[in-house]
Amino acid sequence: MSKLRQRLASWLCRFSLGLLILVWGVSAIARPIYADDYNKAFMPDAEFASQDLRDSSFTSATLRHSNFSHANLEGVSFFSANLDSVNFEGANLRNAILGSARLTRTNLTNAVLVGALAANARFEGATIDGADFTGVLLRSDVEAKLCEVARGRNPETGRLTRDTLFCF
């Protein structure tokens, strides 16, 4: 009887350990991903190059001279943010919220802004060579100003910047 108990205890211990490892492994794989919240943050010269920041929020943040080059910013909110002289070169800004943001002197070279909301955004002095503005909601006066400097073809989407802004 004691050998049977010993075998049973050994099996139960191994089974429990296996179950624990299985549960831990599944929880490590299925952990939910949470977007970061940088609302109202003061972060001039911040470094976010090549980072995946999908669905994060930078609402009303000050990010002057920051670097978001080649970052995945899909669905990110920059509503009312100070983005003066920020580098967005090659960034994915699909469906981003840029409403009322200050994008003065911003580098948007080869950025993809497809479907972004940019109503009341300011783009004075922005570099938009190769940027894709397909489906971006812009005021007509801002669109006309951007057409004055629009040139190039986006390397990812293959679209001409002037065509995505409906410049004629």
Buried (B, 14 or more C-beta within 10 A) or exposed (E): EEEEEEEEEEEEEEEEEEEEEEEEEEEEEEEEEEEBEBBEBEBEEBEBBEBEBBBBBBBBBBBBBBBBBBBBBBBBBBBBBBBBBBBBBBBBBBBBBBBBBBBBBBBBBBBBBBBBBBEBBBBEEBBBBBBBBBEBBBEEEBBEBBBEEBEBBBEEBEBBBBBBBEBE
